[in-house]
């Protein structure tokens, strides 16, 4: 039985709840900045959020992901707009459903940090720059010559970039803050500081008959950013402008006035020293002797950092005013949204492009990664919407920041002066010295950081923490745990570092103040006129809490037996306790206001929810997730909840007597505490077998490789091969054909090697209908007779003949998501760089020959043949196809389509479990393009090493990825209703080398999505971890 100790004696009080600025009323509001922070209608706002990419998440999943994002406590969506997604062809704009997404953000009360580039990086083809623009671009000069010099103040480039930005403004103008919309910040460009060393490195490479970039061309960021700023401002956009330097510093803009530097902060670039980096950044910005004084009245933040609640907490403690977790929400990435990324040989210099030397050293053995159909950096919300451990860490911290925002948001930078902790293992590690920081908040509130980077739990004894001569804890020792749920880092190793923020002298309206606590504060909020104060700490560790200014005559109305009174006199109440779920204390201040204190554990704290019913506040603790879309009547509250298999209490506070039918009761509703405790469900339905996809229909699609194929309708020209972009092909597959006549078949001593100067991204080669190999030269050469074995492929000689010869190339654009790497050949060497920079074109281009004979008769056409005839569409009539059961062995070089179906009625019920689904593929020497109901789901590569063929570096399928590249999450909400089949269509392609066996498809399957890290046979692997679902219904009994 939960024992309450009743007494008369003292009082607490109120919660300070800072509500999100109302967006639903549609009224204009003001967004401004000063050196202290970001202001919404004059109130400082601590901006916290992360990336949610509307064009990489199916619309059927938007509401769910934004609900979960908001449930994590975030208040701002970091929203990219990719130029190439909305202007795929020159002056042909299609913003699709962008407005619908921004409207949904507004409806949910979420602010938007708009990031339209023009260049965005983001593992996007071209970094978002459209292919049609790169096809006409040059790096040779900056002149009004019709050839845009991308990412410079070149007038031609600015003409196109300005047109794009103005069209974007027109599309969503009514969603900016001054029109009552959610858009409060606007970012120009991205990581431009890295452009400078590449700008100079370009001059060392020969390309198209000279240096790739003009030798006398100067790097001028001020001119570029001033031009972008003026484009935006002259079009009537009034919200603050930012940019995102890549190096954790106030760099990149050339100190352009009116543009706030809000940099990336990753490990190696300041992220491993969060407080120090924040302090140094703000001190640098606010020093009038630096940057020409451009930033003295500006706040800052981090536009991108790891998806680590502890790191973000520490950055904000250092004094940053905003923090955004890059790719906080994983993405299914339907369509041609994936890309190839080039990484340097070492994590240590993977993104240190501060010098040409670093650039060149990194390419001794570069690594190439093919992003498949998923972008997932192990954020708190997985691509399928599964909540990962960091979700509850973010929710826990964000509830705290919401509560203290009026005091925390306007604070300056942290300091170590006057602050010490009597444990040498605690503190932020800086140059092998432990440093402890604190922050002076508004109205006398103080925030004390306690950082544990020791790798084990630490204890602070009595009076072990001292700030300006005042010491605590006074009554019981304090435990500082490690972080058991540290997410993996994008760059560098993960760790279990932890950080607590302790609060001193926090006002409680009409009930004195929280003088201090050795627990962390979860929330201080209004609860039906009372103050609700919830604190948390390591399970079974001791804690203390001191309330002061309660006034004479304050009373303790209820106290659990685990809450011990250490001191109670002169309007001051000190209590000690052990952190367990959930201890309660109810105090009434002399002025009459009640303060309700709840003590819980770190693990439980992120599972507190605060719904409303009939205008009254409720508290629910225990579920992993509680849907805000509740059904409320005068007699009940009902909401969808998700839960894990852990046995934890289901704790409810309600001002009305209530019960939950069907759940075991631990403690009945109590009038004094207004709480009841039940046992939450722990049983999750078993995962049931899914319908088989191993049988279907198949048909070959190989006409284009046949010499007799009619290509008269293709685009044709004479001369050298030309890039796909130059022919208006920007995504997916394309076929090239070259024709050459010989007066005789080559003799044994004649050179019949095939050479193409540049080829990208994936190229299958056929000679007179015979398949030779698939190569992945990535902008370097095709060379069958290369000295480098990675480039070699079988000789053409056996297949050439007298008369007409047809060389066919099956190509595929995978996309170039790398930074600004040079193209061409390094001066005075034969080293050719991979053409993976944002402006590198694809397909075949440059010199092409067989032996000493130039290939000059060319034609090209977009798409596989089956794509042009609609084989991927659900309504396609495949009745004439042969039935087929997997496994499937392809012919050498074959493209073979496979179609199969399933019905939603065959899937397990989604009413009692949350178990997202994926398509899974397995095979060897094969790749695939995958459609579901006519929508491109993604592109798959088998993982048997063939992707390293044709290039001198190393290649992998999963750089920075945290999902299995053989799995493609699908939107269950987007499936056809039961009774209407769902059609899966797959174009499989053999990609075997010359001497390899042909490709084999072993499996096409529906599977449960493995998106949570877990242990299996002593190894950390990705596992499906479904959650139970229930309808949580509170029945009010009075």
DAVEN-V945939 format. One record per backbone hydrogen bond with DSSP energy under -0.5 kcal/mol. NH is the residue of the N-H (numbers start at 1). CO is the residue of the C=O. Records with the same first field share a line. If there is no record, write none. Layout:
BEGIN
NH = CO ; CO
END
This chain:
BEGIN
3 = 1
4 = 2
5 = 559
6 = 4
7 = 556
12 = 587
14 = 509
16 = 524
17 = 15
18 = 16 ; 402
19 = 17
26 = 23
29 = 177
32 = 39
34 = 37
37 = 34
38 = 45
39 = 32
40 = 43
41 = 30 ; 39
43 = 40
45 = 38
47 = 45 ; 321
49 = 323
50 = 76
51 = 325
52 = 78
54 = 52
56 = 53
57 = 54
61 = 58
62 = 58 ; 59
63 = 59
65 = 61
66 = 62
67 = 63
68 = 64
69 = 65
70 = 66
71 = 67
72 = 68
73 = 70
74 = 69
75 = 48
76 = 48
77 = 111
78 = 50 ; 76
79 = 77 ; 113
80 = 78
81 = 115
83 = 81
84 = 128
85 = 82
86 = 82 ; 83
87 = 83
89 = 92
92 = 89
93 = 91
94 = 86
98 = 95
101 = 97
102 = 98
103 = 99
104 = 100
105 = 101
106 = 102
107 = 103
108 = 104
109 = 106
110 = 105
111 = 75
112 = 182
113 = 77
114 = 112 ; 185
115 = 79
116 = 187
120 = 127
121 = 127
122 = 120
124 = 121
126 = 816
127 = 124 ; 816
128 = 125
129 = 126
133 = 130
134 = 130
135 = 131
136 = 132 ; 133
137 = 134
138 = 148
143 = 141
145 = 143
148 = 146
150 = 148
152 = 149
154 = 149
158 = 154
159 = 155
160 = 156
161 = 157
162 = 158
163 = 159
164 = 160
165 = 161
166 = 162
167 = 163
168 = 164
169 = 165
170 = 166
171 = 167
172 = 168
173 = 169
175 = 172
176 = 173
177 = 183
179 = 176
180 = 177
181 = 176
183 = 175
184 = 112 ; 182
185 = 112
186 = 240
187 = 114
188 = 242
189 = 117
191 = 244
194 = 191
195 = 192
196 = 192 ; 193
197 = 193
198 = 194
199 = 195
200 = 196
201 = 197
202 = 198
203 = 200
204 = 201
205 = 202
206 = 825
207 = 210
212 = 202 ; 205
213 = 202
214 = 139
217 = 214
220 = 218
224 = 220
225 = 221
226 = 222
227 = 223
228 = 224
229 = 225
230 = 226
231 = 227
232 = 228
233 = 229
234 = 230
235 = 231 ; 232
236 = 233
237 = 232
238 = 236
240 = 184
242 = 186
243 = 260
245 = 243
248 = 264
251 = 249
253 = 251
259 = 256
260 = 241
262 = 243 ; 260
264 = 245
265 = 304
269 = 266
271 = 266
273 = 270
277 = 273
278 = 274
279 = 275
280 = 276
281 = 277
282 = 278
283 = 279
284 = 280
285 = 281
286 = 282
287 = 283 ; 284
288 = 286
290 = 287
293 = 290
294 = 291
296 = 293
298 = 295
302 = 322
303 = 262 ; 263
304 = 263
305 = 324
306 = 265
308 = 306
309 = 307
312 = 308
313 = 309
314 = 310
315 = 311
316 = 312
317 = 313
318 = 314
319 = 315 ; 316
320 = 315
321 = 300
323 = 47
324 = 302
325 = 49
326 = 305 ; 324
328 = 325
329 = 51
330 = 328 ; 381
331 = 375
333 = 56
335 = 936
337 = 335
340 = 815
341 = 369
343 = 341 ; 367
345 = 362
349 = 346
350 = 347
352 = 349
353 = 351
359 = 355
360 = 356
361 = 357
362 = 358
363 = 360
364 = 361
367 = 343
368 = 954
369 = 341
370 = 956
371 = 339 ; 369
375 = 331
376 = 374
381 = 328
382 = 386
385 = 382
388 = 380 ; 386
391 = 388
392 = 388 ; 389
393 = 389
394 = 390
395 = 391
396 = 392
397 = 393
398 = 394
399 = 395
400 = 396
401 = 397
402 = 398
403 = 399
404 = 400
405 = 401
407 = 404
408 = 404
409 = 405
411 = 408
412 = 440
414 = 318
415 = 438
419 = 416
420 = 466
422 = 464
423 = 421
426 = 423
427 = 451
428 = 435
430 = 428 ; 433
433 = 430
435 = 428 ; 433
438 = 415
439 = 447
441 = 439 ; 445
442 = 407
444 = 441
445 = 442
446 = 504
447 = 439
448 = 502
449 = 437 ; 447
450 = 500
452 = 498
453 = 425 ; 451
458 = 480
460 = 478
461 = 459
463 = 473
464 = 461
465 = 472
466 = 420 ; 464
467 = 470
468 = 418
470 = 467
472 = 465
478 = 460
479 = 542
480 = 458
481 = 479
483 = 496
484 = 482
486 = 483
498 = 452
500 = 450
502 = 448 ; 500
504 = 446
505 = 515
506 = 514
507 = 505
508 = 512
509 = 507
511 = 508
513 = 548
514 = 506
515 = 513 ; 546
516 = 546
517 = 503
518 = 544
519 = 544
520 = 536
521 = 501
522 = 534
523 = 534
525 = 532
527 = 530
530 = 527
531 = 594
532 = 525
533 = 531 ; 596
534 = 523 ; 532
535 = 598
536 = 520
537 = 600
540 = 579
541 = 538
543 = 577
545 = 575
546 = 516
547 = 573
548 = 513
550 = 571
554 = 551
555 = 10 ; 588
557 = 555 ; 586
558 = 586
560 = 584
561 = 3
563 = 560
564 = 562 ; 576
566 = 564 ; 574
567 = 574
569 = 572
572 = 569
573 = 547
574 = 567
575 = 545
576 = 564
577 = 543
579 = 541
580 = 578
582 = 580 ; 599
583 = 580 ; 599
585 = 597
586 = 558
587 = 595
588 = 10 ; 555
589 = 12 ; 593
590 = 550
592 = 589
595 = 587
596 = 531
597 = 585 ; 595
598 = 533
599 = 583
600 = 535
602 = 537
605 = 601
606 = 602
607 = 604
608 = 605
609 = 620
613 = 616
616 = 613
618 = 611
619 = 653
620 = 609
621 = 651
622 = 607
624 = 642
625 = 642
627 = 640
630 = 628
631 = 638
632 = 630
633 = 636
637 = 1034
638 = 631
639 = 1032
641 = 1030
642 = 625
643 = 1028
648 = 646
650 = 678
651 = 621 ; 649
652 = 676
653 = 619
654 = 674
655 = 617
659 = 1035
661 = 659
663 = 660
666 = 677
667 = 677
670 = 675
674 = 670
675 = 670
676 = 652
677 = 667
678 = 650
679 = 664
680 = 648 ; 678
684 = 682
693 = 1004
696 = 884
697 = 899
698 = 882
699 = 897
701 = 895
705 = 702
706 = 703
709 = 706
711 = 709
714 = 711
715 = 860
717 = 858
719 = 856
721 = 846
724 = 842
727 = 723 ; 724
728 = 725
729 = 724
730 = 728
732 = 813
734 = 811
735 = 861
736 = 809
737 = 859
738 = 807
739 = 857
740 = 805
742 = 803
750 = 747
755 = 849
756 = 782
757 = 847
758 = 845
759 = 780
760 = 843
762 = 812
763 = 775
764 = 810
765 = 773
766 = 808
767 = 770
768 = 766 ; 806
770 = 767
771 = 769
772 = 765
773 = 765
774 = 992
775 = 763
776 = 949
778 = 761
779 = 759
780 = 777
782 = 756
783 = 781
784 = 754
786 = 783
789 = 787
791 = 788
792 = 788
793 = 784
796 = 752
799 = 796
800 = 796 ; 797
803 = 742
805 = 740
807 = 738 ; 805
808 = 766 ; 806
809 = 736
810 = 764
811 = 734 ; 809
812 = 762
813 = 732
814 = 812
817 = 340 ; 815
818 = 836
825 = 206
826 = 831
827 = 204
829 = 826
832 = 830
833 = 824 ; 831
835 = 778
836 = 834
838 = 819
840 = 837
843 = 760
844 = 722
845 = 758
846 = 721
849 = 755
850 = 853
851 = 753 ; 849
853 = 850
854 = 852
855 = 848
856 = 854
857 = 739
858 = 717 ; 856
859 = 737
860 = 715
861 = 735
863 = 733
868 = 864
869 = 865
870 = 867
871 = 866
873 = 870
876 = 873
878 = 876
881 = 878
882 = 698
884 = 696
886 = 694
887 = 1001
888 = 1001
890 = 888 ; 999
894 = 891
896 = 894 ; 988
897 = 699
898 = 986
899 = 697
900 = 984
902 = 982
906 = 903
907 = 904
914 = 1027
915 = 913
918 = 1007
919 = 968
920 = 1005
921 = 966
922 = 1003
924 = 1000
927 = 989
928 = 940
929 = 987
930 = 938
931 = 985
932 = 935
933 = 983
934 = 872
935 = 932
937 = 930
938 = 930
940 = 928
942 = 926
948 = 945
949 = 946
950 = 790
951 = 948
954 = 366
956 = 368
961 = 958
962 = 376
964 = 1010
967 = 964
968 = 919
970 = 917
972 = 970
974 = 971
975 = 972
980 = 977
981 = 979
982 = 902
984 = 900 ; 982
985 = 931 ; 983
986 = 898
987 = 929
988 = 896 ; 986
989 = 927
990 = 894
991 = 925
996 = 993
1000 = 924
1001 = 888
1002 = 922 ; 1000
1003 = 922
1005 = 920
1006 = 691
1007 = 918
1009 = 916
1011 = 1009 ; 1023
1012 = 1023
1014 = 1021
1016 = 1019
1019 = 1016
1021 = 1014 ; 1019
1023 = 1012
1025 = 1023
1027 = 914
1028 = 643
1029 = 912
1030 = 641
1032 = 639 ; 1030
1033 = 1031
1034 = 637 ; 1032
1035 = 659 ; 1033
1036 = 635 ; 1034
1037 = 657
1038 = 657
END
